[in-house]
Amino acid sequence: MTSATENPSPELTTNGVGPWQGDRPVGEHYDAELLERGDSRNVVDEYRYWTMEAIVADLDTKRHPFHVAIENWQHDMNIGSIVRSANAFGAETVHIIGRRRWNKRGAMVTDRYQHVLQHPDVADFIAWAREHELPVVAIDNVPGSVIIETFALPERCVLLFGQEGPGLSTEAIEVADAVVEISQFGSTRSLNASAAAAVAMHAWITQHVPFSG
């Protein structure tokens, strides 16, 4: 006889849920195949057994009005993780600046549910942001930057991130409407790029999303 820990129920693991038990639910948002074989995707319980298209459509009704942009000149491994965080925090769109191809491994397929736009260069991205009247807030610890803990992030904006190591390009910093940095108190010069992005996105959340006490 096996114990519960040796053979855990799929409903009690992070691997998803098994086939639907009982009468099948009715609704166009349900995926018949997932109901039949189970849903092992990394989605919140609300979206279990839903089609991908239905999930995207529902997310579109409640995305937050901030965007995330990432420079991609060196095929940075952190980009996938940043996309995953953007999905978790409900960003409107992720913008990839530079190379069209990016490492999706860290995204854990969240890019399927997240709007992603590609811009060939900084000039094209800035033109898009200006057209949509979105201020660009660059995140980098460079001379003249303001600490994010004291900075009022615009409700509608683009949070712009650079790559691991070199950070943002000089061109990106020069065209940004503001440059902010995350306060640090240790010996390291900079945070990991994906960690910094998650901190900045959460800073936007704390400033603009109301929470009941």
MDTraj code that builds the backbone (N, CA, C; nanometers):
import mdtraj as md
import numpy as np

residues = "MET THR SER ALA THR GLU ASN PRO SER PRO GLU LEU THR THR ASN GLY VAL GLY PRO TRP GLN GLY ASP ARG PRO VAL GLY GLU HIS TYR ASP ALA GLU LEU LEU GLU ARG GLY ASP SER ARG ASN VAL VAL ASP GLU TYR ARG TYR TRP THR MET GLU ALA ILE VAL ALA ASP LEU ASP THR LYS ARG HIS PRO PHE HIS VAL ALA ILE GLU ASN TRP GLN HIS ASP MET ASN ILE GLY SER ILE VAL ARG SER ALA ASN ALA PHE GLY ALA GLU THR VAL HIS ILE ILE GLY ARG ARG ARG TRP ASN LYS ARG GLY ALA MET VAL THR ASP ARG TYR GLN HIS VAL LEU GLN HIS PRO ASP VAL ALA ASP PHE ILE ALA TRP ALA ARG GLU HIS GLU LEU PRO VAL VAL ALA ILE ASP ASN VAL PRO GLY SER VAL ILE ILE GLU THR PHE ALA LEU PRO GLU ARG CYS VAL LEU LEU PHE GLY GLN GLU GLY PRO GLY LEU SER THR GLU ALA ILE GLU VAL ALA ASP ALA VAL VAL GLU ILE SER GLN PHE GLY SER THR ARG SER LEU ASN ALA SER ALA ALA ALA ALA VAL ALA MET HIS ALA TRP ILE THR GLN HIS VAL PRO PHE SER GLY".split()
xyz = np.array([
    [0.0863, -0.1196, 0.0000],
    [0.0000, 0.0000, 0.0000],
    [0.0894, 0.1239, 0.0000],
    [0.0628, 0.2171, -0.0889],
    [0.1428, 0.3388, -0.0972],
    [0.0830, 0.4474, -0.0110],
    [0.1674, 0.5341, 0.0387],
    [0.1206, 0.6457, 0.1214],
    [0.0806, 0.7615, 0.0332],
    [0.0142, 0.8596, 0.0934],
    [-0.0301, 0.9772, 0.0175],
    [0.0874, 1.0546, -0.0378],
    [0.2010, 1.0524, 0.0369],
    [0.3168, 1.1266, -0.0098],
    [0.3864, 1.0565, -0.1247],
    [0.3744, 0.9219, -0.1297],
    [0.4373, 0.8463, -0.2365],
    [0.3587, 0.8558, -0.3667],
    [0.2282, 0.8679, -0.3541],
    [0.1429, 0.8752, -0.4719],
    [0.0377, 0.9836, -0.4510],
    [0.0805, 1.1099, -0.4485],
    [-0.0121, 1.2179, -0.4141],
    [-0.1200, 1.2382, -0.5193],
    [-0.2347, 1.2823, -0.4737],
    [-0.3416, 1.3172, -0.5661],
    [-0.2968, 1.4364, -0.6487],
    [-0.3236, 1.4375, -0.7805],
    [-0.2820, 1.5517, -0.8628],
    [-0.3460, 1.6822, -0.8180],
    [-0.4587, 1.6733, -0.7493],
    [-0.5233, 1.7948, -0.7011],
    [-0.4450, 1.8593, -0.5865],
    [-0.3544, 1.7810, -0.5259],
    [-0.2791, 1.8306, -0.4115],
    [-0.1353, 1.8645, -0.4464],
    [-0.1025, 1.8691, -0.5730],
    [0.0329, 1.9010, -0.6162],
    [0.0308, 2.0254, -0.7035],
    [0.1505, 2.0729, -0.7400],
    [0.1591, 2.1877, -0.8295],
    [0.1525, 2.1440, -0.9752],
    [0.1325, 2.0159, -0.9984],
    [0.1323, 1.9644, -1.1355],
    [-0.0038, 1.9770, -1.2023],
    [-0.1021, 2.0308, -1.1328],
    [-0.2322, 2.0487, -1.1957],
    [-0.3394, 1.9623, -1.1339],
    [-0.4426, 1.9371, -1.2109],
    [-0.5560, 1.8574, -1.1648],
    [-0.5845, 1.7466, -1.2644],
    [-0.6469, 1.6428, -1.2172],
    [-0.6790, 1.5298, -1.3019],
    [-0.8050, 1.5520, -1.3829],
    [-0.8546, 1.4483, -1.4506],
    [-0.9784, 1.4601, -1.5295],
    [-1.0939, 1.5090, -1.4425],
    [-1.1842, 1.5828, -1.5051],
    [-1.2996, 1.6367, -1.4325],
    [-1.3837, 1.5208, -1.3784],
    [-1.4230, 1.5331, -1.2520],
    [-1.5050, 1.4306, -1.1887],
    [-1.6512, 1.4760, -1.1824],
    [-1.7436, 1.3874, -1.2199],
    [-1.8854, 1.4215, -1.2140],
    [-1.9355, 1.4792, -1.3448],
    [-2.0494, 1.5458, -1.3380],
    [-2.1098, 1.6039, -1.4575],
    [-2.0198, 1.7126, -1.5149],
    [-2.0036, 1.7116, -1.6459],
    [-1.9178, 1.8102, -1.7122],
    [-1.9790, 1.9497, -1.7031],
    [-1.8990, 2.0500, -1.6752],
    [-1.9504, 2.1874, -1.6720],
    [-1.9835, 2.2353, -1.8129],
    [-2.0726, 2.3310, -1.8190],
    [-2.1166, 2.3848, -1.9478],
    [-2.0590, 2.5241, -1.9649],
    [-2.0074, 2.5526, -2.0833],
    [-1.9544, 2.6853, -2.1115],
    [-1.8512, 2.6798, -2.2216],
    [-1.8528, 2.7797, -2.3100],
    [-1.7597, 2.7812, -2.4223],
    [-1.6147, 2.7983, -2.3777],
    [-1.5946, 2.8462, -2.2563],
    [-1.4576, 2.8694, -2.2099],
    [-1.3889, 2.7400, -2.1669],
    [-1.4641, 2.6319, -2.1549],
    [-1.4030, 2.5055, -2.1146],
    [-1.3445, 2.4315, -2.2344],
    [-1.2332, 2.3636, -2.2086],
    [-1.1635, 2.2847, -2.3104],
    [-1.2006, 2.1378, -2.2900],
    [-1.2678, 2.0798, -2.3873],
    [-1.3167, 1.9423, -2.3742],
    [-1.2026, 1.8434, -2.3502],
    [-1.0903, 1.8651, -2.4151],
    [-0.9773, 1.7738, -2.3985],
    [-0.9190, 1.7812, -2.2576],
    [-0.9105, 1.9028, -2.2033],
    [-0.8590, 1.9176, -2.0672],
    [-0.9543, 1.8558, -1.9658],
    [-1.0829, 1.8703, -1.9881],
    [-1.1807, 1.8079, -1.8985],
    [-1.1658, 1.6562, -1.9003],
    [-1.1284, 1.6041, -2.0157],
    [-1.1163, 1.4594, -2.0320],
    [-0.9885, 1.4035, -1.9681],
    [-0.8753, 1.4714, -1.9902],
    [-0.7473, 1.4138, -1.9466],
    [-0.6837, 1.4846, -1.8280],
    [-0.7384, 1.5976, -1.7882],
    [-0.6805, 1.6736, -1.6778],
    [-0.6060, 1.7963, -1.7275],
    [-0.5742, 1.8859, -1.6341],
    [-0.5101, 2.0134, -1.6682],
    [-0.3831, 2.0287, -1.5854],
    [-0.2685, 2.0109, -1.6492],
    [-0.1397, 2.0189, -1.5793],
    [-0.0715, 2.1540, -1.5973],
    [-0.1401, 2.2518, -1.6539],
    [-0.0784, 2.3811, -1.6806],
    [-0.0564, 2.4601, -1.5519],
    [0.0387, 2.5537, -1.5572],
    [0.0671, 2.6409, -1.4437],
    [-0.0260, 2.7621, -1.4498],
    [-0.1524, 2.7382, -1.4145],
    [-0.2527, 2.8451, -1.4128],
    [-0.3215, 2.8444, -1.2766],
    [-0.3782, 2.9579, -1.2402],
    [-0.4502, 2.9667, -1.1138],
    [-0.5769, 2.8820, -1.1222],
    [-0.6303, 2.8456, -1.0076],
    [-0.7453, 2.7551, -1.0038],
    [-0.8641, 2.8076, -1.0842],
    [-0.8796, 2.9384, -1.0862],
    [-0.9924, 2.9982, -1.1591],
    [-0.9934, 2.9569, -1.3059],
    [-0.8750, 2.9343, -1.3628],
    [-0.8642, 2.9047, -1.5052],
    [-0.8445, 2.7558, -1.5357],
    [-0.8614, 2.6712, -1.4374],
    [-0.8482, 2.5289, -1.4632],
    [-0.9516, 2.4838, -1.5671],
    [-0.9041, 2.4077, -1.6631],
    [-0.9861, 2.3484, -1.7695],
    [-1.0327, 2.4506, -1.8737],
    [-0.9908, 2.5763, -1.8626],
    [-1.0298, 2.6762, -1.9623],
    [-0.9404, 2.6637, -2.0853],
    [-0.9916, 2.7067, -2.2002],
    [-0.9083, 2.7153, -2.3194],
    [-0.8117, 2.8315, -2.3039],
    [-0.6998, 2.8262, -2.3743],
    [-0.6031, 2.9344, -2.3683],
    [-0.6660, 3.0653, -2.4157],
    [-0.7457, 3.0570, -2.5224],
    [-0.8094, 3.1773, -2.5772],
    [-0.9036, 3.2406, -2.4752],
    [-0.9749, 3.1588, -2.4005],
    [-1.0675, 3.2107, -2.2999],
    [-0.9922, 3.2773, -2.1855],
    [-0.8790, 3.2202, -2.1473],
    [-0.7982, 3.2794, -2.0406],
    [-0.7467, 3.4165, -2.0834],
    [-0.6929, 3.4251, -2.2054],
    [-0.6420, 3.5523, -2.2561],
    [-0.7533, 3.6564, -2.2613],
    [-0.8697, 3.6161, -2.3082],
    [-0.9827, 3.7091, -2.3178],
    [-1.0240, 3.7603, -2.1807],
    [-1.0233, 3.6734, -2.0816],
    [-1.0597, 3.7164, -1.9469],
    [-0.9530, 3.8071, -1.8881],
    [-0.8260, 3.7742, -1.9091],
    [-0.7175, 3.8602, -1.8616],
    [-0.7259, 3.9987, -1.9239],
    [-0.7695, 4.0044, -2.0486],
    [-0.7792, 4.1330, -2.1180],
    [-0.8792, 4.2276, -2.0521],
    [-0.9700, 4.1744, -1.9727],
    [-1.0685, 4.2591, -1.9050],
    [-1.0145, 4.3181, -1.7754],
    [-0.8970, 4.2724, -1.7313],
    [-0.8476, 4.3189, -1.6015],
    [-0.6972, 4.3427, -1.5958],
    [-0.6331, 4.3573, -1.7112],
    [-0.4904, 4.3895, -1.7090],
    [-0.4704, 4.5307, -1.6543],
    [-0.3552, 4.5515, -1.5925],
    [-0.3231, 4.6831, -1.5389],
    [-0.2655, 4.7721, -1.6496],
    [-0.2736, 4.9040, -1.6328],
    [-0.2326, 4.9952, -1.7404],
    [-0.0827, 5.0242, -1.7474],
    [0.0009, 4.9400, -1.6872],
    [0.1445, 4.9586, -1.7045],
    [0.1991, 4.8538, -1.8005],
    [0.3012, 4.8926, -1.8752],
    [0.3680, 4.8033, -1.9705],
    [0.5086, 4.7745, -1.9202],
    [0.5690, 4.6714, -1.9741],
    [0.7063, 4.6350, -1.9415],
    [0.7852, 4.6261, -2.0708],
    [0.9030, 4.6869, -2.0733],
    [0.9890, 4.6802, -2.1920],
    [1.1268, 4.6295, -2.1509],
    [1.1873, 4.5474, -2.2372],
    [1.3163, 4.4863, -2.2077],
    [1.4055, 4.4982, -2.3305],
    [1.5259, 4.5486, -2.3101],
    [1.6226, 4.5498, -2.4202],
    [1.6804, 4.4092, -2.4380],
    [1.6898, 4.3653, -2.5623],
    [1.7348, 4.2296, -2.5925],
    [1.8443, 4.2340, -2.6996],
    [1.9648, 4.2643, -2.6569],
    [2.0770, 4.2710, -2.7511],
    [2.1671, 4.1486, -2.7402],
    [2.1646, 4.0812, -2.6261],
    [2.2577, 3.9708, -2.6022],
    [2.1873, 3.8399, -2.5685],
    [2.0608, 3.8277, -2.6055],
    [1.9848, 3.7049, -2.5785],
    [1.9873, 3.6737, -2.4289],
    [1.9506, 3.7714, -2.3484],
    [1.9558, 3.7610, -2.2033],
    [1.8643, 3.6500, -2.1521],
    [1.9180, 3.5636, -2.0665],
    [1.8409, 3.4531, -2.0096],
    [1.7295, 3.5019, -1.9166],
    [1.7401, 3.6270, -1.8680],
    [1.6429, 3.6780, -1.7719],
    [1.5111, 3.7195, -1.8351],
    [1.5064, 3.7363, -1.9650],
    [1.3870, 3.7900, -2.0294],
    [1.2651, 3.7024, -2.0021],
    [1.2809, 3.5721, -2.0117],
    [1.1685, 3.4830, -1.9857],
    [1.1130, 3.5011, -1.8462],
    [1.2010, 3.5155, -1.7476],
    [1.1564, 3.5351, -1.6100],
    [1.0839, 3.6682, -1.5939],
    [1.1295, 3.7701, -1.6658],
    [1.0629, 3.9002, -1.6597],
    [0.9234, 3.8912, -1.7199],
    [0.9098, 3.8179, -1.8299],
    [0.7774, 3.7978, -1.8903],
    [0.6856, 3.7262, -1.7925],
    [0.7392, 3.6267, -1.7229],
    [0.6590, 3.5537, -1.6248],
    [0.6102, 3.6465, -1.5143],
    [0.6980, 3.7350, -1.4652],
    [0.6580, 3.8305, -1.3619],
    [0.5552, 3.9297, -1.4157],
    [0.5724, 3.9717, -1.5403],
    [0.4764, 4.0646, -1.6013],
    [0.3380, 4.0013, -1.6060],
    [0.3328, 3.8736, -1.6373],
    [0.2045, 3.8031, -1.6374],
    [0.1479, 3.7965, -1.4955],
    [0.2328, 3.7645, -1.3980],
    [0.1867, 3.7511, -1.2599],
    [0.1304, 3.8822, -1.2057],
    [0.1917, 3.9947, -1.2448],
    [0.1463, 4.1243, -1.1945],
    [0.0442, 4.1917, -1.2862],
    [0.0029, 4.1231, -1.3919],
    [-0.1044, 4.1755, -1.4767],
    [-0.0644, 4.2900, -1.5656],
    [0.0583, 4.2903, -1.6162],
    [0.1011, 4.3973, -1.7072],
    [0.0197, 4.3934, -1.8359],
    [-0.0008, 4.5087, -1.8945],
    [-0.0773, 4.5172, -2.0186],
    [-0.0051, 4.4458, -2.1331],
    [0.1193, 4.4833, -2.1578],
    [0.1961, 4.4282, -2.2701],
    [0.3437, 4.4259, -2.2335],
    [0.4143, 4.3276, -2.2856],
    [0.5591, 4.3214, -2.2737],
    [0.6192, 4.3585, -2.4089],
    [0.7175, 4.4479, -2.4069],
    [0.7836, 4.4932, -2.5290],
    [0.9268, 4.4413, -2.5304],
    [0.9630, 4.3727, -2.6363],
    [1.0995, 4.3245, -2.6542],
    [1.1688, 4.4181, -2.7528],
    [1.2751, 4.4843, -2.7084],
    [1.3475, 4.5798, -2.7928],
    [1.4776, 4.5159, -2.8394],
    [1.4970, 4.5102, -2.9692],
    [1.6196, 4.4506, -3.0217],
    [1.5919, 4.3211, -3.0944],
    [1.6653, 4.2175, -3.0586],
    [1.6501, 4.0889, -3.1266],
    [1.5093, 4.0336, -3.1106],
    [1.4551, 3.9823, -3.2197],
    [1.3199, 3.9261, -3.2162],
    [1.3161, 3.7990, -3.1326],
    [1.4194, 3.7175, -3.1451],
    [1.4233, 3.5929, -3.0692],
    [1.4704, 3.6188, -2.9267],
    [1.4040, 3.5573, -2.8306],
    [1.4435, 3.5708, -2.6915],
    [1.4245, 3.4366, -2.6220],
    [1.4998, 3.4158, -2.5169],
    [1.4973, 3.2890, -2.4455],
    [1.3681, 3.2773, -2.3644],
    [1.2822, 3.1865, -2.4036],
    [1.1507, 3.1736, -2.3419],
    [1.1457, 3.0742, -2.2266],
    [1.2564, 3.0105, -2.1981],
    [1.2547, 2.9046, -2.0980],
    [1.2029, 2.9534, -1.9623],
    [1.2516, 3.0688, -1.9188],
    [1.2104, 3.1196, -1.7886],
    [1.0667, 3.1669, -1.7831],
    [1.0044, 3.1847, -1.8989],
    [0.8656, 3.2324, -1.9017],
    [0.7667, 3.1263, -1.8566],
    [0.8081, 2.9997, -1.8603],
    [0.7186, 2.8896, -1.8199],
    [0.5855, 2.8978, -1.8934],
    [0.5916, 2.9247, -2.0239],
    [0.4790, 2.9354, -2.1184],
    [0.3803, 3.0470, -2.0837],
    [0.4139, 3.1346, -1.9887],
    [0.3235, 3.2456, -1.9584],
    [0.3134, 3.3431, -2.0747],
    [0.4103, 3.3390, -2.1674],
    [0.4025, 3.4276, -2.2840],
    [0.2820, 3.3961, -2.3709],
    [0.2244, 3.2763, -2.3557],
    [0.1040, 3.2421, -2.4319],
    [-0.0157, 3.3246, -2.3862],
    [-0.0104, 3.3725, -2.2647],
    [-0.1229, 3.4476, -2.2082],
    [-0.0944, 3.5973, -2.1995],
    [0.0248, 3.6363, -2.2414],
    [0.0690, 3.7743, -2.2277],
    [0.0880, 3.8378, -2.3645],
    [0.0378, 3.9596, -2.3835],
    [0.0619, 4.0309, -2.5084],
    [0.2086, 4.0698, -2.5152],
    [0.2744, 4.0381, -2.6264],
    [0.4159, 4.0677, -2.6447],
    [0.4345, 4.1381, -2.7789],
    [0.4997, 4.2550, -2.7771],
    [0.5305, 4.3289, -2.8991],
    [0.6820, 4.3379, -2.9154],
    [0.7282, 4.3329, -3.0384],
    [0.8708, 4.3428, -3.0658],
    [0.9024, 4.4728, -3.1378],
    [1.0082, 4.5390, -3.0956],
    [1.0538, 4.6634, -3.1579],
    [1.1984, 4.6432, -3.2026],
    [1.2320, 4.6774, -3.3245],
    [1.3683, 4.6522, -3.3731],
    [1.4758, 4.7326, -3.3021],
    [1.4381, 4.8494, -3.2491],
    [1.5381, 4.9329, -3.1822],
    [1.4695, 5.0277, -3.0840],
    [1.5501, 5.1013, -3.0105],
    [1.4974, 5.1929, -2.9096],
    [1.4128, 5.3023, -2.9737],
    [1.4555, 5.3528, -3.0876],
    [1.3812, 5.4601, -3.1542],
    [1.2396, 5.4168, -3.1878],
    [1.2241, 5.2945, -3.2380],
    [1.0908, 5.2443, -3.2721],
    [1.0053, 5.2297, -3.1465],
    [1.0653, 5.1801, -3.0389],
    [0.9918, 5.1644, -2.9136],
    [0.9465, 5.2992, -2.8592],
    [1.0364, 5.3971, -2.8581],
    [1.0025, 5.5289, -2.8052],
    [0.8927, 5.5940, -2.8890],
    [0.9000, 5.5760, -3.0205],
    [0.7957, 5.6306, -3.1077],
    [0.6606, 5.5709, -3.0710],
    [0.6583, 5.4400, -3.0427],
    [0.5336, 5.3738, -3.0024],
    [0.4838, 5.4311, -2.8705],
    [0.5746, 5.4467, -2.7734],
    [0.5348, 5.4979, -2.6426],
    [0.4810, 5.6407, -2.6530],
    [0.5453, 5.7242, -2.7347],
    [0.4991, 5.8612, -2.7510],
    [0.3615, 5.8642, -2.8188],
    [0.3441, 5.7792, -2.9178],
    [0.2151, 5.7732, -2.9879],
    [0.1017, 5.7374, -2.8920],
    [0.1313, 5.6506, -2.7956],
    [0.0290, 5.6071, -2.6997],
    [0.0323, 5.6884, -2.5708],
    [0.1100, 5.7960, -2.5704],
    [0.1177, 5.8882, -2.4572],
    [0.1509, 5.8158, -2.3268],
    [0.2510, 5.7279, -2.3342],
    [0.2944, 5.6519, -2.2181],
    [0.4344, 5.6979, -2.1761],
    [0.4496, 5.7550, -2.0571],
    [0.5827, 5.7914, -2.0106],
    [0.6672, 5.6661, -1.9882],
    [0.7957, 5.6780, -2.0164],
    [0.8869, 5.5650, -2.0025],
    [0.9717, 5.5856, -1.8769],
    [0.9626, 5.4896, -1.7861],
    [1.0384, 5.4943, -1.6620],
    [1.1471, 5.3872, -1.6694],
    [1.2715, 5.4308, -1.6834],
    [1.3842, 5.3385, -1.6917],
    [1.4263, 5.2962, -1.5517],
    [1.4600, 5.1685, -1.5369],
    [1.5042, 5.1161, -1.4079],
    [1.6518, 5.0795, -1.4190],
    [1.7383, 5.1597, -1.3561],
    [1.8825, 5.1328, -1.3613],
    [1.9521, 5.2174, -1.2551],
    [2.0574, 5.1630, -1.1968],
    [2.1297, 5.2378, -1.0939],
    [2.2456, 5.3141, -1.1565],
    [2.2094, 5.4246, -1.2185],
    [2.3066, 5.5101, -1.2859],
    [2.3055, 5.6474, -1.2184],
    [2.4108, 5.7268, -1.2376],
    [2.4143, 5.8610, -1.1780],
    [2.2914, 5.9425, -1.2172],
    [2.2310, 6.0066, -1.1189],
    [2.1140, 6.0900, -1.1442],
    [1.9817, 6.0197, -1.1262],
    [1.9842, 5.8896, -1.1022],
    [1.8588, 5.8169, -1.0847],
    [1.7977, 5.8485, -0.9484],
    [1.6662, 5.8307, -0.9398],
    [1.5912, 5.8559, -0.8163],
    [1.5528, 5.7206, -0.7565],
    [1.5573, 5.7076, -0.6254],
    [1.5215, 5.5792, -0.5671],
    [1.3718, 5.5538, -0.5845],
    [1.3398, 5.4312, -0.6218],
    [1.2013, 5.3969, -0.6548],
    [1.1100, 5.4078, -0.5335],
    [1.1675, 5.3937, -0.4143],
    [1.0860, 5.3982, -0.2924],
    [1.0253, 5.5364, -0.2678],
    [1.0807, 5.6388, -0.3294],
    [1.0272, 5.7745, -0.3114],
    [0.9673, 5.8303, -0.4400],
    [0.9628, 5.7491, -0.5437],
    [0.9189, 5.7973, -0.6752],
    [0.7733, 5.7591, -0.6996],
    [0.6933, 5.8554, -0.7442],
    [0.5526, 5.8302, -0.7758],
    [0.5436, 5.7770, -0.9190],
    [0.5264, 5.6489, -0.9318],
    [0.5157, 5.5881, -1.0645],
    [0.3844, 5.6281, -1.1299],
    [0.3872, 5.6707, -1.2560],
    [0.2620, 5.7043, -1.3244],
    [0.1722, 5.5811, -1.3358],
    [0.0429, 5.6033, -1.3311],
    [-0.0484, 5.4889, -1.3430],
    [-0.0357, 5.4247, -1.4811],
    [-0.0310, 5.5090, -1.5845],
    [-0.0081, 5.4596, -1.7202],
    [0.1380, 5.4875, -1.7552],
    [0.2134, 5.3834, -1.7754],
    [0.3551, 5.4030, -1.8039],
    [0.4149, 5.2753, -1.8610],
    [0.5421, 5.2853, -1.8996],
    [0.6201, 5.1686, -1.9396],
    [0.7407, 5.1603, -1.8477],
    [0.7590, 5.0456, -1.7837],
    [0.8776, 5.0214, -1.7026],
    [0.9819, 4.9574, -1.7934],
    [1.0953, 5.0240, -1.8091],
    [1.1969, 4.9816, -1.9057],
    [1.3178, 4.9219, -1.8349],
    [1.3550, 4.8013, -1.8757],
    [1.4644, 4.7293, -1.8113],
    [1.5745, 4.6963, -1.9114],
    [1.6970, 4.6937, -1.8615],
    [1.8111, 4.6563, -1.9441],
    [1.8477, 4.5112, -1.9250],
    [1.9667, 4.4757, -1.9663],
    [2.0119, 4.3370, -1.9614],
    [2.1016, 4.3123, -1.8415],
    [2.1135, 4.1860, -1.8067],
    [2.2037, 4.1471, -1.6991],
    [2.3461, 4.1903, -1.7356],
    [2.4109, 4.2592, -1.6452],
    [2.5484, 4.3034, -1.6701],
    [2.5554, 4.4469, -1.7179],
    [2.5334, 4.4722, -1.8473],
    [2.5483, 4.6092, -1.8977],
    [2.4346, 4.7025, -1.8585],
    [2.3203, 4.6481, -1.8198],
    [2.2069, 4.7342, -1.7879],
    [2.1473, 4.7971, -1.9123],
    [2.0838, 4.9116, -1.8956],
    [2.0220, 4.9791, -2.0083],
    [2.1263, 5.0455, -2.0973],
    [2.0942, 5.0531, -2.2263],
    [2.1825, 5.1221, -2.3196],
    [2.1768, 5.2722, -2.2927],
    [2.2818, 5.3417, -2.3332],
    [2.2866, 5.4871, -2.3171],
    [2.1705, 5.5534, -2.3887],
    [2.1361, 5.5034, -2.5064],
    [2.0251, 5.5608, -2.5830],
    [1.8947, 5.5493, -2.5063],
    [1.8703, 5.4335, -2.4435],
    [1.7458, 5.4130, -2.3698],
    [1.7359, 5.5070, -2.2509],
    [1.8447, 5.5247, -2.1793],
    [1.8443, 5.6134, -2.0635],
    [1.8197, 5.7580, -2.1058],
    [1.8789, 5.7984, -2.2161],
    [1.8659, 5.9374, -2.2610],
    [1.7239, 5.9724, -2.3033],
    [1.6497, 5.8768, -2.3571],
    [1.5146, 5.9069, -2.4056],
    [1.4068, 5.8784, -2.3015],
    [1.4435, 5.8185, -2.1885],
    [1.3449, 5.7883, -2.0843],
    [1.2955, 5.9173, -2.0188],
    [1.1718, 5.9146, -1.9740],
    [1.1150, 6.0309, -1.9060],
    [1.1634, 6.0412, -1.7622],
    [1.2025, 5.9285, -1.7040],
    [1.2567, 5.9268, -1.5684],
    [1.3450, 5.8035, -1.5543],
    [1.4419, 5.8120, -1.4657],
    [1.5288, 5.6979, -1.4368],
    [1.5265, 5.6744, -1.2867],
    [1.4897, 5.5552, -1.2463],
    [1.4822, 5.5237, -1.1037],
    [1.5659, 5.4003, -1.0742],
    [1.6050, 5.3871, -0.9491],
    [1.6813, 5.2708, -0.9070],
    [1.6206, 5.2130, -0.7798],
    [1.6502, 5.0867, -0.7543],
    [1.6011, 5.0177, -0.6355],
    [1.7077, 5.0280, -0.5270],
    [1.6684, 5.0716, -0.4090],
    [1.7640, 5.0864, -0.3002],
    [1.8237, 4.9516, -0.2627],
    [1.9550, 4.9504, -0.2409],
    [2.0262, 4.8297, -0.1999],
    [2.1133, 4.8610, -0.0792],
    [2.1378, 4.7594, 0.0012],
    [2.2075, 4.7821, 0.1272],
    [2.3228, 4.6843, 0.1517],
    [2.3553, 4.6048, 0.0509],
    [2.4642, 4.5092, 0.0660],
    [2.5861, 4.5492, -0.0134],
    [2.6716, 4.4511, -0.0426],
    [2.7962, 4.4801, -0.1114],
    [2.7862, 4.4693, -0.2630],
    [2.6839, 4.4003, -0.3129],
    [2.6737, 4.3824, -0.4570],
    [2.6312, 4.5116, -0.5255],
    [2.6810, 4.5330, -0.6450],
    [2.6525, 4.6584, -0.7149],
    [2.5113, 4.6621, -0.7715],
    [2.4597, 4.5464, -0.8113],
    [2.3290, 4.5469, -0.8773],
    [2.2517, 4.4207, -0.8466],
    [2.1206, 4.4297, -0.8612],
    [2.0325, 4.3145, -0.8483],
    [2.0315, 4.2356, -0.9785],
    [1.9977, 4.1078, -0.9703],
    [1.9703, 4.0301, -1.0901],
    [1.8596, 4.0997, -1.1682],
    [1.8700, 4.0999, -1.3005],
    [1.7760, 4.1741, -1.3848],
    [1.6315, 4.1322, -1.3627],
    [1.6063, 4.0035, -1.3545],
    [1.4681, 3.9576, -1.3368],
    [1.4166, 3.9920, -1.1976],
    [1.5056, 3.9882, -1.0974],
    [1.4643, 4.0252, -0.9622],
    [1.4306, 4.1740, -0.9558],
    [1.5132, 4.2564, -1.0199],
    [1.4878, 4.4003, -1.0215],
    [1.3548, 4.4312, -1.0902],
    [1.3265, 4.3609, -1.1978],
    [1.2009, 4.3826, -1.2695],
    [1.0817, 4.3476, -1.1817],
    [1.0912, 4.2370, -1.1094],
    [0.9816, 4.1968, -1.0217],
    [0.9593, 4.3000, -0.9108],
    [1.0685, 4.3515, -0.8544],
    [1.0574, 4.4536, -0.7497],
    [0.9898, 4.5787, -0.8043],
    [1.0303, 4.6222, -0.9223],
    [0.9743, 4.7446, -0.9812],
    [0.8259, 4.7273, -1.0129],
    [0.7901, 4.6125, -1.0676],
    [0.6483, 4.5883, -1.0976],
    [0.5650, 4.5870, -0.9698],
    [0.6191, 4.5253, -0.8652],
    [0.5444, 4.5221, -0.7393],
    [0.5337, 4.6611, -0.6785],
    [0.6348, 4.7454, -0.7004],
    [0.6259, 4.8837, -0.6536],
    [0.5077, 4.9541, -0.7204],
    [0.4893, 4.9282, -0.8508],
    [0.3735, 4.9862, -0.9202],
    [0.2446, 4.9346, -0.8575],
    [0.2399, 4.8054, -0.8277],
    [0.1202, 4.7449, -0.7679],
    [0.0875, 4.8120, -0.6353],
    [0.1863, 4.8313, -0.5502],
    [0.1604, 4.8884, -0.4180],
    [0.1111, 5.0319, -0.4262],
    [0.1474, 5.1008, -0.5352],
    [0.1055, 5.2400, -0.5506],
    [-0.0321, 5.2547, -0.6150],
    [-0.0716, 5.1577, -0.6953],
    [-0.1918, 5.1799, -0.7772],
    [-0.3038, 5.0772, -0.7615],
    [-0.2806, 4.9676, -0.6927],
    [-0.3861, 4.8674, -0.6750],
    [-0.4384, 4.8750, -0.5326],
    [-0.5667, 4.9040, -0.5156],
    [-0.6221, 4.9130, -0.3778],
    [-0.6403, 4.7743, -0.3179],
    [-0.6093, 4.7641, -0.1909],
    [-0.6288, 4.6391, -0.1176],
    [-0.7133, 4.6679, 0.0064],
    [-0.8067, 4.5791, 0.0360],
    [-0.8878, 4.5959, 0.1559],
    [-0.8054, 4.5549, 0.2775],
    [-0.8318, 4.6173, 0.3896],
    [-0.7527, 4.5927, 0.5090],
    [-0.7805, 4.4615, 0.5763],
])
top = md.Topology()
chain = top.add_chain()
for i, resn in enumerate(residues, 1):
    res = top.add_residue(resn, chain, resSeq=i)
    for name in ("N", "CA", "C"):
        top.add_atom(name, md.element.get_by_symbol(name[0]), res)
traj = md.Trajectory(xyz[None], top)
